[in-house]
Amino acid sequence: MTTNFDKLIDRRVYPTQKWNRADLRQFFGSEEVLPFWIADMDFPAPAAVLEALRKRVDHGIFGYEYKKDSYFAAITGWYKTRHGWNLRREQIQFGPGVLASLAILISQHSEAGEGVIVQPPVFFEFKQVIRKNGRKLVKNPLILADGRYRMDFADLEAKAADPRNKLLILCNPHNPIGRVWAREELAQVDEICRRHHVRVIADEIHGDIVYPPHRYTPFASLSDAAAGNAFILFSPAKTFNLAGMVDGMAAIANESDRRLYDQFVDRYQVNRNNVFTAVAVETAYREGGPWLDELLAYLWQNVAFTGQFLAENVPQVKLIEPEGSYLVWLDFRELGLDVKELQTFLAQEAGLALNAGHWFGREGAGFARMNVAVPRQLLEEAMGRLEKAVSRLEHS
């Protein structure tokens, strides 16, 4: 392994949300908690990206630029080579971020008061975007059985059959539970949604972070019909730890949908280019493969360490083993704490900043999300803190 993922880097040098003392104090009541909440990594970006950015800085002129042919070729080549998706250049649209694109699509393909289906426990920002756009949140809760989540297709059928529900937000891979939906599952979602005229918005930002033998299937790769009924949101932000400097991208196969989206970003002037973004994205997709392979091996070792440590030392806490993403879903229900008690216990007793499970919907009560994209030393410290806190709780 040529990348040293064990190296500790002080992120408090800059106003980083994950490590910011004021944010930790606001959300967790203490500046001393170890942060494992925000979904970015405590690793440097690929060396090739850093070198390309230095070279661009050395040029010294940062005027108006456009995206080169090689930029688009890097994106489409990445998805073709790694995921078998024939993404075409003309399908790619841009926005300030994935959530911005999500908001645009919700506003364009539903009316105020109409329903948007989500599958909780799911990324909490979906709910906020839906409600801020005046739409109705419609839940199709996932089912947890024998330590693994699955979709409730009967309930999805019922929700999709309601003509007031116009959209489904599909999280693929799913945040926070870590499921990488199989092709057969996605095909069933596609069949239900197309039959009931429900459009699919697939958030696939975690698509590159998948552990063997599982494989990420881009929703649009199912068929031309599936692609025509869907909007695929993606970005190199999670893959290469570039969340603070890259765009969100939307793959829109339907030409009229594409024109509609393009009119919006043009009207509000949110399609401007950033010279550093262009360099980072192109270089990451063109040269970042070996770095990603090393990262995935390191992340899986962290996942395996977490699961083994809990099983051997804190059996009251269960790891829902992830198939993808660097976010793990921990089951604390055996501790017998209510929502507020668990939140207080994790922050004040264990000294850990984790995302409380109820943030992801009431279906997440008793759980918490933990980011394991950190040097092993930090993860070991976190597990040690948790073990001691649970021991004190059991003996109190």
N, C-alpha and C positions, 0 to 999 in steps of 0.2 A: 504494500500500500504506500503510494507516494504522497498522499495528503495526510497531514497530521491532525486528525479530528479530535485528538486528546488535548490539544493545546487550549489553555484557558485565555480568553481575550476579554479585556475589560470593556464591556459595552456601555458603562456609565459615563464614558468619555463624551458621548453624544446623547442627546435627549431621546433615547430609545424607549418606546412605550413599554416594552416587556420588563425592562430593568429600572425604569424611572421611579425614583423614591416617592414622588408625590402620587403617582398612580397606584403604587403598591400600598401606600398609606390610605388612599381613598377607598380602594376596593377590598383590601385585606386587613386594614387597621394597623399595619406595621411596615416599616421600611426594611426590616430584617428577614422577612420571608424570602425563601429561595423561589425565583419565578419560573414556573413551568406552564404558563397560561397562554400568552399570545402565540399565534401560529407562525412564528419564524424561527430560524435555526441559529444556534450559537456557534456556527461555523463560518469561516470566510468563503466567499464565492470562489468558483473555479479559478485557478491561477491564470488560465488563458483569458478569462474575462477581465481580470485585474490588469493583465499586461496590455490588453487591447484598449482599456480605458486610459491607462497611462500614456499610451501612444497617442490617443486622441487628445488628451490634455496637452501634450507636448506640441501638438500642431498649433495650438494657441488661438485659433479663430473658431468661434462658435456661432456662426450666422445661421440663416435659414437654410435648411437642407430638406431633402426628400429621402424616402426609403428606397434603397437600391434594389435591383433585381435579385442580387445575392441575398438580401435580407429575406425576401419572400421564399427564395429557394431553400434557405436554411430551415425555415419553419416547415414547409411542406415536405422537405426531405426527411426531417426528424420524425414526423408522424408516419410517413410511409415506411421508413426503415424500422423504427422501433415498435410501431403499433399497427401497421398494415392498413392505415387509413389514407385513402386517396383524396386528401384535402387539396382543393384547388385554390390558386392564388386569388381569384376573383371573389371567392366566398369569404375571405378574411376581412372583417371590419374591426375598427378600433374604438376604444373608449378609455377614459381615465383609469378604469379599473373594472374588475369583474362585477362588483356590486353596482357600479354605475351602469354598466351594460344591462344588468338584470333589471334595474329600475326603468331604463328606457324601454325594454321589451315588455315589461308588465304594463306600462302606460300605453304602449302601442297596440297590444293584442288583448286587452280586456278593458271593460268600462268600470267606472266607479261603482262600488257595491258588489261587483261580481267576484266569484271565488277563485282563489289560487290554492291548489292542493300542495301540501308538503308532507314529508314522511318523518315525523319526530320519533325519537329525539334527534334533532337536526340543527345545523348551524344557526345560531340565534339571530344573525343578521337578516336571514330570510324573512322572519316575522316582521322585523322593523321596516324593511323595504316594502313589504306588502301593505302594511297598515299606513305607512306614510304616503302611499299612493292611493289611499282610499279604497283598497280592495279588501275582501273578506278572507281571512285565514281559514282554510279548510284542512283538517287533519286526517291523514291516512297513516295511523301509527304503525310502526314496525312491531313485529312479534319476537320476543326473546324466548328461546327454548333451548335447553341444554347448552347454555353458554354461547349461543350464536343467534344473530338476528336474521330474520327473513321478512320479505314483504307480505302484507295481507292483501292478496289479489282480489279476494271477494269484496273487501271493503273498498279497494281502489275502483273496482267495477261500479259499485254503488255510487261512489262520489263522482266518478267520471260521467255517469249516466245522467246526473243532474245538469240540465242545460245552463244553469246559472254559473257552473264552474268551468272556466275557460282555459286554465293553464295548470300544468304540473311542474313544480321545480324538483328535478331529479338530481340528487347529489351522488356523483359517480367518479371515483370512490366516495363512500359516504363519510361525512364528518358529523359526529365524532366517533361513530362505532367502528370504523375501519373496514366495513364490508367493501369488497370489490365485486360488484354485481356481475354474475356470469352472463354470457351471451343469451342463454335461454331465458333468464329472468328479464333482461332488457327487452328481448323480443316479445315477451308477454306484456310488458308495460307499453311497448309500441302498439301492439295489436289492440289493447284496450283503449288507449288514448285516440288512435286514429278512428276506431269504430264510433267513438262518441264525440269526435271533433274537438278534442282537447289537445292544445299545443304543448309540447314538451320543451322546457328550458333546462338544459343539462349543465350543471356546474361541474366541470371536469378538471378543475385546477390542480387536484392531487393525483391526476392520472399517471404521472411518471413514477410516483412513489408506491410501488407494488412489490410484494415479496413472493418469490416462487413457492409453489407452482402456480400461483394465481396470475391471471393476465388481465390487464385493463382493456376493455372493449369500448372504443369510442362509440357513443350512441349513434352517431351519423354513419358509422361504418356498417350498420345492420343491413341497410338497403337504401336505395334511392328514395323510396317512399318514406322511410323513417327519417332520413335526412331532410326531406321536404317539409316534414311536420315539426321539425325541431330547430332549436337554436343551441349551439354548443359554445359554452363559455370556457376559455382556457387562458393560460399565461405561464411563462417560465418563472413566475414569482416564487412559488413554493419549491419547485424542482431545484433551482440554483441559488436560492436564498437572495432574491433580488426584489423583494416586495416593495422596498422603498423607492425603486427607480424605474419600474417597468409598467407598460400599459396592460390593460385587459384586452383580450381579443374575443371576438364573436365570429364563429363560423356559421354563415347563413346561406343555405343551399338554394332556397327559393328566391328567385330574382326580384319579385315584387316586394318581398319582405326586406330584401337587401336595400332596395331603393328607398324604402320607407325609413329604415335605420339610418342610412347615409344622409337623408334629408334632415333628420334630427341633429346628428352630430355636426352637420354643416351649419344649420341654423343657429346653434348655440356655440359654435366655434370651439368644440371640444375635441377636434381632430388635428391639433397642431403637433408637429414633430419635436422631439427632444433628441439632441445629437448623442447624448450619453446612453439614452434608452436604446436607440437604434444599434449602437455598437455592442451594448451588453446583450441584447436579445439575439442578434445575429451570431455573435461569437459563442454564446452559450449553446445555441441549437446546433451550430456547426462543429464545435470542438469540445462540448461538455460531456459527451458520452462516457469516456473513461472515468471522469470524476464522479459522475452519477453512479456508475457501477460500484465504485469504492464506497460512496456514501451509503448505498443500499445495504452493502455488507455490514457496515458499521451500525447503521440503524437497526438492522435485524438483530445484531448482537446485543444492542441496548434493550430491544423488546424482549429477547430471550432472557437476559439478565433480570429484567423487571419481573417477568413471570416466574422464574425460578426462585428469586428472592422472596416474593410474596408467598409462594407455595411452601417454602421451607421455614420462613420466619414470621409471616403475617398471614396465616391461612384464612383469617376472617375477611381479608380483602381479596377479591378475585379480579384477575385480568381477563377482560374480553379480548381474546387474542386477535390482533388486527391482521387483515389480509393486505392492507395498504395504508398509506399515510404515516406520518411520524407522530400522530396523536393517538394516545391509547386511552381506552374507556375502562375505568376502574369501578368495580361494584363494591360499595361500602355498606350495603343494606344489612349485612349480618351484624354490624355494630349496633344496630337498633337506634340510630340517631335520626331525629327529624331533619328537615331541610336546613333550618337555621342552626341547629346543633352541629350538624356535619360541617357546615361552612365555618363555624367558629372553631371546631375541633381541628380542621385542617390548617387554618391560618394561625391560630393562637397556640395550640398544643403541639402540632407537628411542625409549624414554621414553614408551611409550603403554600405557594400561590398556585392553586389549580382552578380551572374553570368549574364552578359548581354545576352539577348535572341538570338542575332545574332551569338553568339558563337556556337549555336546549329544548325546553318544554316540560310540562309536568311529568311526562313519561321518563324523564331523566332523574327524577327525585331519587336520592340515595346513591347516585353515581357522581363521578367527577372525571373531567378530561385532563390528561397530563401530556405535555409535550416532551418527548424523549430525544429530540434532536439537539442533544447537549453532549459535551465531553463526559466520558464515563465517570470521572471524578465527581461531577455534580450529581449525577444520577445515583451514585453510591451514597453520597451524603443525604440525598432526599429519602432513599429507602431506609437508611439508618434512622433518620428523624422520625419517619412514619412508624417504624418498628417500636421505638421507644415510646412514642405517643400512644400507640394502641396498647402496649403493655401497661402503661400508667392507667389508661382508661379501664382495662380489664380488672385491675387491682384496686380501683377506687371505690 
